[in-house]
Amino acid sequence: MRGPSSSHVAASVRIGNLARQLSSGKLKHVVIEFERHGAIAPTYHSQGTDIGLAAGLLGLKPDDENMPISLEKARGENIDIKFKITDFIADHPNTIKIMLADQEGKKIHLKAISVGGGLIEIKKIEEFSLSICGDFYETLLFYSRITSKEVEKIIEQIKKEIKGIAYIDLSENNKQGVINLKTSSKLTPYKILWLQKLKNILYIRQLDPVMPVVSVKDCCIPYNTASKMLSYWEKKGGELWELAALYESSWGKLSKVEVFSKMRRIVNILKSSIETGLKGTSYQDRILGPQAWLVEKANRENKLIPGGVLNHIIAFTMAMMEVKSSMGLIVAAPTAGSCGAVPGAIFGTAQYMNLDDDKIIKAMLAAGIIGVFISEQATFSAEVCGCQAECGAASAMAAAGLIQLIGGNVKQGIDAASIALQNMLGLICDPVANRVEVPCLGRNVIAATNAFSVANMVISGIDVVIPLDETIKAMYKVGVSLPAELRCTGRGGLSTTETALKIMGKMKS
C-alpha cells in the first residue's frame, strides 16, 4: 500500500472500491460523513482517508502510484466528492457513511468501518444490515413486496440452481430486503440472468473482492490461537514458518509453494522500500525529513555507541517509516503506522548475519502467524486500543520472526511474542499534527529493538510466565480502557503539547 495509515488509506481504498461497485452507473456526486466524536473526524485529511476513498471510488488499488492525486483525478472525471463531519450513531470509532449518486440521479447509501490494518466491513446498505468484508465475490439481490416465507422458497431455489455458494446472508425489513450470495468465484452472466427472473427481484449488484486473498467455502483452519497451534506442534512438530504456511494454505486453499511465493513478493517489496528509505525520501506534507541515512552514516564512521546489529535495525526501521511518510510503496506489517518494526528487525538482523532471502521469508511467515492470533483475539486498530495494538503487535510479530531467523522452535517464538507484547502494554497513540510520524518513528524503533532484546532473552531460557493468548486478551482490555483522547484522535498526549499545536498550525497553512 501507499500512505501513512492502513486504517485510513488502505481500508478507505477498499471501502471506496466496494461503494463504486454498488453504484448503478457513472458516479456524479458522493457525500462522505464521519462521526463527530469518532477517530476519523479530526484526522481524515492528515492521515489520508480522503485520498483513500477517492482512489477507491476511481477503482484504484491501495498500491497505486496515483494515490496522492486521487482527489484531483476525481475532479478531473467530474465526480463531486464532499466530506462532512456529522452526528450519527456509530458503534466503531472508524465508521464512515457514504451516499453515492450516479449521473441519472440514482442514489445508494452505505455504512462501513475500518477494522484496523487495512481490514474493512460494510455494515449497512440502505437500511439493510449486512457483513461484507471484501474477501468474497458478493452477489446482492435486492427485492421488494414478498413475504419471509416467499424469500425462504427463493433461497431454496438458489441453492438448487447455483453450486459453490459459501454463505447466504439475508437482511429484510417489511417485505423488502437483500439476499447476499458469497462465492469464491464470480457468477456467470447466465446465472445472473437466471437470478433476475426470480420473483420481485428489483436489481442485482455484483461485487468483486478487494482483499488480496479470496476466502473459500468450508474453510477449515488448523488453529486460530497460540495455544491451539502449540498443541498442534507438540503432536506433529514442524518449524514456526511451516505452521504459518499451513494456516495460510488452509485459509485460502493455496499450496505451500504459492504461500512461499506470495511472501517472497512481499519480502522483495520490503527490501526495495528499505533501500529507498536509506537513500533518502522527499515529500512536502510531512514533519520529518530523511534521517535514516544519518544513522547508517554515523554507524559506518564508528560514531555510535557500539551496538552491532541494533544499529542496523534502527536504521532499517527508520527507512521503512520514511518511505511510508513519503507515500512510497510499503507493506502494512501489521499496519502502516507500525510498518517499520517487523522488517526493520528481521532485515536488519539478516543483513548483519549475512542470511539469504529464504530465511527472511520464513521469518516473515513466522511473524505473520502471530499477527493472526492478535487479529483473532484483539485488534490492530490504534483507534480502538492505542498504539499497543500497532507497535505492540508489530513488536510481538518481530520477536517471533527473529526466533525463526536464528533457528528457535515454535514455543520459543510464541513466548518471545508474548514477552514483547507484555513490554508494550498501555502504549498510547498520540500523533503530532495528526501525521503518523512523531512519536510513531521512535515507537517503531522501540518496538523493533524490544523484539531483538526479547528474542535473545527467550533463546537464553527466560520464563514467559504469561502465555501469549492471555497477553493478547489483556492488551485488548487495557486498550478499550484507554480514554478516547489517547487512541489516535489527536486530542491527547503529545498531540496537544504547545509545540505540536504550533506544528499543526503550520501544516494546515
N, C-alpha and C positions, 0 to 999 in steps of 0.2 A: 504494500500500500504506500501512498504518499500522504503527508500531512502530520500534524502534531499529535493527534489523538485518535485512537482506533474507535473509541466510543462516539466521538464526534464526527470523524471523517469517514472511516471505512464503513461503519454502521449506517451512517446517513446516505452514503452512496447506494448501499443495498436497499435501504428503505425507499429512496427516491426511484430506484430502478423498478422495484415491485409496484410502486404507485404509478409509474409511467405505463407499465403493462396493464394496469387496471383501467386506464383511460380508453375510451372508445374511439378516439380519433387524435388528430394532431393537437397538442396542447396549446392553449392560448393564455390561460390565466391560472395561477396557482397561489393559494394563500396558505402559509405555514405558520402554525401557532405553537408557542412554547409557554408552559405554565409559569406564572409569575414567580412562584416560590420554589420552583424546581432548580435543578443544577444547570440546565442548558440556557435558561433565560439570560444570565449575566455573562455567559461565555460563548454563545453560539457563533459570534463573528471571530473572536480572537482564537478560538480553538477549531474553527473550520467547519462547523455544522452547516453553515450556509453554502459554502462551496461544495461540500459533500453532497448535499441534497440536490443542488443544481446539476452536479455531474451525473448523479443517478437519473434525474429527470431527462437528461440528454442521452441516456443509455451508455454512459462511460463506465469503466470499471475502476476499482479503488487504486490501481497502479497506473492509471492513465497520466501521461505527462502534461495533459491539458487541465489537470485538476485546478491549479492556481487561477486559471482564467475561465472557469466554468460559468461563473455568473455573467461575464461578458459574452461568452458564447451563447448563453441562453437568450440574452437580449438580442444578439445578432440573429437568432432564429425566431424573434418576435414572441418569445414566451415571457410573460409578465409574472415575476415571482415577488411576492410580498411576504415579509416576515413580521409577525406580531407577537407581543407578549401580552397574554390574556389570563383570565381566571377561569379555570375549569377543573373538574375532578381528575386527579392523576394519582394512580397507585404507585408509580415509579418516578424517581427524580429525573429520568431521561425520557420523558413522554413527549411525543410530537403528534400534533393534529395536522392533517393536510386536506385541503379542498382543491380538486383539480377540475378545471372546465376546459372542454375542447372548443374548437372553432365553431361548432354548431350549437354551443351553449349547454351541452350535456355535462352534468356535474357528477362527481363521486367524492365521498368523504371517507377518510380512514383515520385510525389512531394506531400509533406504533410506539415501541420502546426500543432504545438501545440498551441491550442487556449488559454489555461490557466486553472488551476485547474484540470488537467488531461483530459480535453476535447480535441478532435482532429478533423481534417478534411483532408481527401485525396482530393487534388485539381486536380491532373492530373495523368492519367495512360497512358503511352506513350505520344502522343501528344493530347490526348482527355481530355477536361475539364469535371470534374465530381465533385460531392459533396458526399463523403462517410464519415459519422461521427461515424460509428461503432455501431449505435443504431438500425439497421435493419438487417435482413438477406438480403444479396445482391446477385443477380444472374446476372452476367455480360455476355452479348452476344457480342462477337467481330465478326464483319462482314466485308466483302470486296466486291467490284465490283457490288454494287447495288445503284440505284438512291434514292433520297429522297422520291419520290412517292412510290417506292417499299418498302422502310423502313416503311412508314406510313401504308401500307397494312399489313406488318408483325406485327406491333404493334396492329392493329385491330384484327388480328388472335389470338394474345397472350391474349388480353383482353377477347375474347370469350371463349378461352380454359382454362385459368387459373384464378380462382376466388381468391379474397382476396388480390390482389395486392394493396399496399398502394399508391405507386407512381411509375411512369415510367420516368426515365431520359434518355435523348438522347444526344449524342455528336458525331458529324460527321464532316468529312473533306475529300473532293474529293473522294466520293463513298466508303469511309471507315469510320468505327465508332464503337461505343459501345452503346448497349441498356442495361440499368440497371433497373432490376426489384427489387423493395424494398418491402419486405413482413415481416409479424410478425412471421412467422414460415418457416422452411426450405422446399423448394420444394422437392417433392419426386423424386426418380430415374426415375420413369415413366414420370413425367413431363419434366425432363431434357432430356430424350431420345426423347420426342416429340419436344422439342426446337431445338435439334441438327439436326433434319430433315428439319428445315426451310431453306429457300433459302440462300446460300452463308454464312452460319454461320461458321466461321473458328474454333472457340473454345469457350468454356464456362468456367467461373470461378465462384464458389460459395464461398461467404464469410460469416462466422458466426459473430454475433455481438460480440463486445469486451467491450461494456458498461454494467453496472450492471442491467439496466432495458431496455427491448426491447420496442421500440416505436410501436404504433398501428395505423391502418388505421382510418381516420375520428376522430382523437383525438380532443376533444372539451374541452379545459381547461377553467375554470371559470374566471380566471384573470391572467394577467402576469405583472401587475404593482401594486404598493401600493395603488394608488388612486382607481383603479378598485376593489381591494379587500376591501378597506374601504367602497366603495359604496355598495358592496355585504353585508358586515357586518351590515351596517346601516339598510338594508332591512330585513335580515334574522337572524342576531345575530350569536352567537357562540363564542368560545374561539379561540385565535390565533392558537393554535396547531390543532384545529379541521379544520380551514380553510386551514392550511398547509397540513393536511392529505387529505382533499378534492382535493386539487391541485394534489397531488401525485397519488391519486386514479384515477383521470381523465386522467392524463398523461400516466400512464402505465396500465390502466384497471385493477387495483388492488383493492381489498377490503380494507376498513379501518383497518380491523384486520391484513391483510398482511402488510400494511404500518407500523402499530404499531410494528409488529413482526420484520420487517427489521430494524427499528430504534432501537429496543431492542438489536439486534445483534451488531449494531454499538456502542451502549452505553456499552455493555459488553467488546468490544474490547478497547474502550477508558479507561474504568475502569482498565482493565488489564495493559494498557500502562502506566497509571499514577502510578500504584503500582510498576511496573518495574522501572520507572524513579526515584521514591523516594528511591528505594533500591540502585540505582547506576548502571550506564551502562559503558561499555568499548568498545572502537573501536579505532583502530590505526590511521586512516586517518582523524583526526579532530583536531580542535584548542583547544576546551574546554573539560575539563574532567567533571566528575559528580559533580554537585554543588547544585542541588535541595534539596538534603538531608541536606545541611548546613543550609538552610532556615528553614526547618522543625525542625532541632535540636535546632537552636537558638530560635525558637519560643517556643518550649517546655521548654527551660531553661529560658524563660522570658527575653532574652537579646535584643529583638527587640523593637522598638517603638510600643506601643500598637496599634494594627490595627485590631484585631479581625479577621473577615472573610477575610480581604485584605491579610493578611499574608498566609492564606491557598491558596488563588487564586494565589499569586506569586509562591509559591512552586509547585502547581499543573501545572501551565503553564510552568514553567521551566522543570518539569519532562517530560512532553509531548515532548518538544523540544529536550531534551537529548535522548529520545528514537528514535526520528526521525534521529538525527545525528549519531546514532549507528546502523543504518539500521534495527531498530526494527519495529514491526508492529504498524502502526498508521492509522488514518483516516484523509485524507486531508479535513480540515474543515475551510475555503473552499479550502485551498491549503496546501501543505506540509510545505512551508515556513512560513505559518501562522497557523499551526495546533495546537498551544498551547492555543490561546486566548479563543476560544469558550468553549472547555472542561474545561480549567483552571478556567474560570469564573463560569461556570454552576456547575461543580462538586465540586469546592471549596466552593461555596455558599451552595450547597445542603448538603454537609457534615457538615458544620458549623451549619446549621439549622436542621440537622437530618431528611432530607426529603428522601422519598423512590425512587426507580428506576422509577416507573411510572411517577412521577413528573419530573424526569430528562429527560425521553423520550419525554414528552410533551414539555419541554423547548427546547430540541434539534430540534424537529419538528418546533417549532416557529422560532428558529434561521434559520433553513433551508429555510423557505419561503422568508425571507429577502435576502438570497443568490440568490434565483431565480430572484428576481427583479433586483439585481445588475448584474447578468449574462445576463438578457434580455436587459438591457439598457446600459451596460458598459462592463466590463471585470474583470476577476480575475488575469490577467496576469501582473506581475511586469515589464515584458519586453515591454509592451505596455503603462502602466500607472503608473509605480513606485510602491512602497510598499503601498501606499494608497489603491491600488486595492487588496492588500492581507491583510495586518494587518488592514487597514482601513475597508475593507469589513468584516473581522473577528470581529472587534470591534462592528460594527453595528449589526451583527448577534447575537453576545453575549449579547448585550444590550436588544434586543428583547426577547432572551431566558430567561434572568433574570426577565424581566417583567412578562413573563408567569409563571416563577418559584414562584414568590411571589404573584400571583393572579391578576395581572393587566389586563386591557382589550386590545382589538385589536388596538385601536387608540393609546393607550399609548405605545404599543410595536413598532408600526410604528414610532411614534415620537421619541422614545428612539434611534431607529436605525438611524434616520436622524441626531440627535444631535451628536451621537457617530461618525458618518462618517464626519460630519462637522468639528469635532475636529481633524481629521486626514488628512484633505486635504493638498496636497503638499508634503506628506511624500515620500522621495526618496528611491531608492533601490540601495545600495552600499555595497554588502557583501565583507568582508575582505577575501583575498586569494580565492575568488570565492567559499567559503564554506558558506552554509546557517546557520551560527552560530552567527557571530558578524557583525553588531549590531542586528541581527534578534531575538536573545534571548530576549534582553531588549525591543525591539519593540513589541514583543508578550506580554510581561508583561504590557507595557504601554497600549496596546490595551485592555487587559483584565480588568485592573484597571480603564481605561476610561469607559468601559462598565458598571462597578459597579457604578461609580460616576453618570453617566448619568441616569441609571435606577432609582436611588434614587431621582435625580432631577425631573424626569418626574412623578414619583409617588407623589412627593410633589406638582405638579401642574405647573412646569416650562413651559413656552411657547416655542414651537419648532420653530416658525417663518417660516423657510424654509421647505416645505414638502419634504418627502423622495425622491420622483421621481426627483424633481428638484435638490436635493443634489447629487443624483447619476449621473445625467447628468453633473453637474458642476465638479464632480470628474473626469469624463472622459475627459472633456475639459482641465482641469488642467493637467491631465496625459499625454495627447498627446502633450501638450505644453512643457513638460519637455525635456531637452536635452537628447539625446540617452545615454550619459555618465552616467546619473543618473537613468537609467532604467535597472538595473540588467545586465550590461555589464562588470562590474569590471573596468571601465575606468574613474570613477569619485568619488567624495565624500570620505568616509573613505577608499575605496578600494585603493586609490593612495597615502595614507599617508606613511611616511617613515617606520613606524612600520609595516604597512600592507604589504609593498613590501618585508620587511625582512621575515615576516611570509610566504609569498608566495614562496620565495626562499627556505625556509626550507621545506615547504610542498612538493615542486617539487622534492627535493633531497630525 
